[in-house]
């Protein structure tokens, strides 16, 4: 008798439980992250092109592209906004999720770079 389980046996997945793949959506250069908004849109951070793109649920292309200078890296959607960090500029950008307008920028101390963003429930 062999130790441990034997080789995996492929099984057929019933059509009713098959996973539906989302369409391929082209975004800016160097996509490094994504966040989902309350409206179902997905925001993709593209550090190579200094932008974030909003992709509405079911869409095949972004409907909004927002320039975020300074190598954007992290994003989180919360409270009707998308919060995006920019690595080189050491800034936190607040973008209105409905319009794509930058509402405000916050300087981040250079001795405390932002490595993670988290949204807390209201």
PASEBA-1860 file (N, C-alpha, C; in nm, 3 decimals):
! residues 122
1> XXXXXXXX> 0.085/-0.119/0.000/0.000/0.000/0.000/0.088/0.123/0.000 ~ 0.049/0.221/-0.080/0.125/0.346/-0.090/0.085/0.440/0.023 ~ 0.182/0.521/0.067/0.152/0.621/0.168/0.082/0.741/0.103 ~ -0.017/0.797/0.169/-0.085/0.917/0.120/-0.184/0.885/0.010 ~ -0.253/0.986/-0.034/-0.354/0.965/-0.138/-0.289/0.939/-0.272 ~ -0.362/0.872/-0.360/-0.314/0.844/-0.495/-0.329/0.966/-0.583 ~ -0.301/0.949/-0.711/-0.314/1.062/-0.803/-0.459/1.110/-0.811 ~ -0.475/1.239/-0.834/-0.609/1.297/-0.845/-0.679/1.243/-0.968
9> XXXXXXXX> -0.806/1.216/-0.953/-0.887/1.169/-1.065/-0.973/1.286/-1.111 ~ -0.961/1.324/-1.238/-1.042/1.437/-1.285/-1.190/1.403/-1.278 ~ -1.268/1.500/-1.241/-1.413/1.481/-1.238/-1.476/1.588/-1.325 ~ -1.588/1.557/-1.383/-1.657/1.652/-1.468/-1.742/1.743/-1.381 ~ -1.735/1.871/-1.408/-1.814/1.968/-1.333/-1.947/1.983/-1.404 ~ -2.059/1.963/-1.333/-2.189/1.981/-1.397/-2.204/2.122/-1.450 ~ -2.269/2.136/-1.565/-2.285/2.268/-1.628/-2.352/2.368/-1.535 ~ -2.440/2.322/-1.449/-2.511/2.414/-1.361/-2.421/2.477/-1.256
17> XXXXXXXX> -2.306/2.417/-1.229/-2.216/2.473/-1.129/-2.085/2.521/-1.189 ~ -2.080/2.530/-1.322/-1.958/2.575/-1.389/-1.931/2.722/-1.356 ~ -1.806/2.757/-1.348/-1.766/2.894/-1.319/-1.767/2.973/-1.449 ~ -1.829/3.089/-1.446/-1.831/3.175/-1.564/-1.715/3.273/-1.554 ~ -1.631/3.275/-1.656/-1.517/3.366/-1.657/-1.560/3.504/-1.703 ~ -1.504/3.605/-1.641/-1.531/3.743/-1.680/-1.458/3.772/-1.810 ~ -1.508/3.868/-1.886/-1.439/3.903/-2.010/-1.303/3.966/-1.980 ~ -1.212/3.953/-2.075/-1.082/4.018/-2.063/-1.101/4.167/-2.083
25> XXXXXXXX> -1.045/4.246/-1.994/-1.057/4.391/-2.004/-0.916/4.450/-2.005 ~ -0.885/4.525/-2.109/-0.754/4.588/-2.119/-0.751/4.716/-2.038 ~ -0.645/4.731/-1.957/-0.625/4.851/-1.875/-0.485/4.905/-1.901 ~ -0.446/5.007/-1.827/-0.316/5.069/-1.845/-0.200/4.975/-1.816 ~ -0.079/5.024/-1.840/0.043/4.944/-1.825/0.072/4.911/-1.679 ~ 0.115/4.790/-1.655/0.160/4.750/-1.522/0.050/4.741/-1.417 ~ -0.061/4.671/-1.445/-0.164/4.659/-1.341/-0.108/4.587/-1.218 ~ -0.126/4.648/-1.101/-0.069/4.592/-0.977/-0.172/4.564/-0.869
33> XXXXXXXX> -0.295/4.605/-0.890/-0.395/4.581/-0.787/-0.533/4.621/-0.834 ~ -0.632/4.580/-0.754/-0.771/4.613/-0.786/-0.851/4.622/-0.658 ~ -0.961/4.696/-0.665/-1.055/4.705/-0.553/-1.195/4.710/-0.611 ~ -1.291/4.655/-0.539/-1.430/4.656/-0.583/-1.507/4.762/-0.507 ~ -1.590/4.837/-0.577/-1.673/4.941/-0.517/-1.811/4.886/-0.486 ~ -1.886/4.960/-0.406/-2.021/4.917/-0.367/-2.114/4.900/-0.487 ~ -2.092/4.974/-0.595/-2.180/4.966/-0.712/-2.145/4.849/-0.804 ~ -2.046/4.768/-0.766/-2.006/4.653/-0.846/-1.893/4.680/-0.942
41> XXXXXXXX> -1.854/4.806/-0.956/-1.742/4.839/-1.044/-1.611/4.793/-0.981 ~ -1.515/4.761/-1.066/-1.381/4.724/-1.021/-1.287/4.834/-1.067 ~ -1.204/4.881/-0.974/-1.103/4.981/-1.004/-0.968/4.911/-1.010 ~ -0.895/4.931/-1.120/-0.765/4.866/-1.139/-0.655/4.971/-1.133 ~ -0.553/4.944/-1.053/-0.439/5.034/-1.038/-0.331/4.992/-1.137 ~ -0.289/5.085/-1.223/-0.185/5.058/-1.323/-0.066/5.147/-1.295 ~ 0.035/5.091/-1.230/0.150/5.172/-1.189/0.237/5.214/-1.307 ~ 0.241/5.134/-1.412/0.324/5.167/-1.527/0.274/5.284/-1.608
49> XXXXXXXX> 0.146/5.316/-1.597/0.090/5.429/-1.671/0.034/5.537/-1.580 ~ 0.062/5.524/-1.447/0.019/5.625/-1.349/-0.131/5.655/-1.359 ~ -0.213/5.549/-1.350/-0.357/5.570/-1.359/-0.435/5.460/-1.289 ~ -0.561/5.491/-1.261/-0.656/5.390/-1.215/-0.772/5.390/-1.314 ~ -0.828/5.272/-1.339/-0.936/5.258/-1.436/-1.057/5.198/-1.367 ~ -1.176/5.254/-1.397/-1.301/5.199/-1.343/-1.365/5.112/-1.450 ~ -1.397/4.988/-1.411/-1.462/4.894/-1.501/-1.598/4.859/-1.440 ~ -1.706/4.907/-1.499/-1.838/4.874/-1.445/-1.865/4.723/-1.454
57> XXXXXXXX> -1.949/4.674/-1.367/-1.985/4.533/-1.368/-2.037/4.493/-1.506 ~ -1.980/4.387/-1.563/-2.022/4.336/-1.692/-1.964/4.407/-1.812 ~ -1.885/4.512/-1.792/-1.829/4.589/-1.903/-1.710/4.518/-1.965 ~ -1.679/4.554/-2.087/-1.563/4.497/-2.156/-1.451/4.598/-2.172 ~ -1.471/4.719/-2.118/-1.366/4.821/-2.119/-1.392/4.921/-2.007 ~ -1.287/4.990/-1.964/-1.307/5.093/-1.860/-1.397/5.205/-1.913 ~ -1.479/5.259/-1.825/-1.560/5.375/-1.864/-1.499/5.505/-1.811 ~ -1.394/5.491/-1.730/-1.330/5.607/-1.670/-1.185/5.572/-1.638
65> XXXXXXXX> -1.094/5.660/-1.675/-0.952/5.645/-1.644/-0.907/5.774/-1.576 ~ -0.845/5.759/-1.458/-0.803/5.875/-1.379/-0.652/5.872/-1.364 ~ -0.587/5.981/-1.397/-0.441/5.992/-1.381/-0.408/6.010/-1.233 ~ -0.314/5.928/-1.185/-0.263/5.938/-1.048/-0.111/5.937/-1.057 ~ -0.048/6.056/-1.058/0.097/6.063/-1.075/0.173/6.005/-0.956 ~ 0.294/5.962/-0.982/0.381/5.918/-0.874/0.378/5.770/-0.845 ~ 0.345/5.688/-0.943/0.342/5.541/-0.930/0.235/5.495/-0.831 ~ 0.109/5.492/-0.873/0.004/5.440/-0.785/0.026/5.292/-0.756
73> XXXXXXXX> 0.001/5.251/-0.632/0.025/5.112/-0.594/-0.093/5.043/-0.527 ~ -0.160/5.109/-0.436/-0.267/5.046/-0.358/-0.395/5.127/-0.374 ~ -0.510/5.059/-0.365/-0.638/5.128/-0.372/-0.740/5.055/-0.287 ~ -0.835/5.131/-0.235/-0.949/5.074/-0.164/-1.068/5.165/-0.192 ~ -1.184/5.104/-0.214/-1.307/5.179/-0.237/-1.387/5.182/-0.108 ~ -1.429/5.303/-0.067/-1.508/5.317/0.056/-1.576/5.454/0.057 ~ -1.700/5.457/0.102/-1.769/5.584/0.121/-1.784/5.667/-0.004 ~ -1.807/5.604/-0.119/-1.824/5.678/-0.242/-1.696/5.732/-0.302
81> XXXXXXXX> -1.583/5.685/-0.250/-1.453/5.732/-0.300/-1.361/5.613/-0.324 ~ -1.259/5.637/-0.403/-1.150/5.541/-0.420/-1.026/5.609/-0.367 ~ -0.961/5.546/-0.272/-0.840/5.598/-0.209/-0.721/5.528/-0.272 ~ -0.627/5.605/-0.326/-0.513/5.548/-0.400/-0.384/5.605/-0.344 ~ -0.287/5.517/-0.319/-0.155/5.563/-0.277/-0.068/5.587/-0.399 ~ 0.023/5.684/-0.388/0.124/5.702/-0.492/0.260/5.690/-0.424 ~ 0.336/5.594/-0.471/0.463/5.557/-0.408/0.568/5.666/-0.417 ~ 0.600/5.711/-0.538/0.707/5.810/-0.556/0.670/5.946/-0.498
89> XXXXXXXX> 0.542/5.983/-0.509/0.500/6.115/-0.459/0.467/6.114/-0.310 ~ 0.463/5.996/-0.248/0.430/5.985/-0.106/0.299/6.058/-0.075 ~ 0.193/6.022/-0.150/0.063/6.086/-0.133/-0.048/5.982/-0.128 ~ -0.157/6.022/-0.066/-0.280/5.944/-0.065/-0.383/6.030/-0.138 ~ -0.440/5.977/-0.246/-0.535/6.050/-0.329/-0.676/6.000/-0.301 ~ -0.770/6.094/-0.285/-0.912/6.060/-0.270/-0.981/6.098/-0.399 ~ -1.036/5.996/-0.467/-1.102/6.017/-0.596/-1.251/5.990/-0.579 ~ -1.335/6.081/-0.629/-1.480/6.061/-0.627/-1.511/5.943/-0.720
97> XXXXXXXX> -1.571/5.838/-0.668/-1.596/5.717/-0.746/-1.698/5.738/-0.856 ~ -1.787/5.836/-0.842/-1.889/5.860/-0.944/-1.837/5.943/-1.061 ~ -1.752/6.042/-1.032/-1.709/6.135/-1.136/-1.564/6.116/-1.181 ~ -1.481/6.054/-1.097/-1.339/6.041/-1.127/-1.259/6.165/-1.091 ~ -1.324/6.264/-1.033/-1.254/6.385/-0.992/-1.171/6.358/-0.868 ~ -1.048/6.411/-0.867/-0.969/6.401/-0.745/-1.021/6.505/-0.647 ~ -1.067/6.459/-0.533/-1.127/6.547/-0.433/-1.019/6.609/-0.345 ~ -0.920/6.529/-0.311/-0.818/6.578/-0.218/-0.694/6.489/-0.224
105> XXXXXXXX> -0.580/6.546/-0.186/-0.455/6.473/-0.169/-0.406/6.492/-0.026 ~ -0.346/6.388/0.026/-0.286/6.395/0.159/-0.141/6.355/0.147 ~ -0.051/6.432/0.207/0.091/6.396/0.211/0.110/6.284/0.312 ~ 0.196/6.190/0.277/0.229/6.079/0.367/0.373/6.101/0.412 ~ 0.400/6.096/0.542/0.539/6.115/0.589/0.633/6.016/0.521 ~ 0.748/6.064/0.478/0.841/5.978/0.405/0.897/5.866/0.493 ~ 0.893/5.882/0.624/0.943/5.775/0.711/0.835/5.672/0.744 ~ 0.715/5.690/0.686/0.605/5.596/0.713/0.528/5.570/0.584
113> XXXXXXXX> 0.589/5.504/0.484/0.520/5.480/0.358/0.396/5.392/0.376 ~ 0.296/5.418/0.294/0.173/5.338/0.298/0.198/5.206/0.226 ~ 0.180/5.097/0.296/0.200/4.965/0.235/0.069/4.889/0.220 ~ -0.036/4.934/0.288/-0.163/4.865/0.280/-0.275/4.963/0.313 ~ -0.388/4.947/0.245/-0.507/5.027/0.272/-0.618/4.931/0.311 ~ -0.700/4.971/0.407/-0.812/4.889/0.451/-0.931/4.979/0.476 ~ -1.048/4.937/0.430/-1.172/5.011/0.457/-1.245/4.941/0.570 ~ -1.292/5.018/0.666/-1.368/4.963/0.776/-1.517/4.990/0.754
121> XX> -1.600/4.899/0.798/-1.744/4.916/0.786/-1.791/5.034/0.869 ~ -1.895/5.102/0.821/-1.951/5.216/0.896/-2.012/5.171/1.026
END
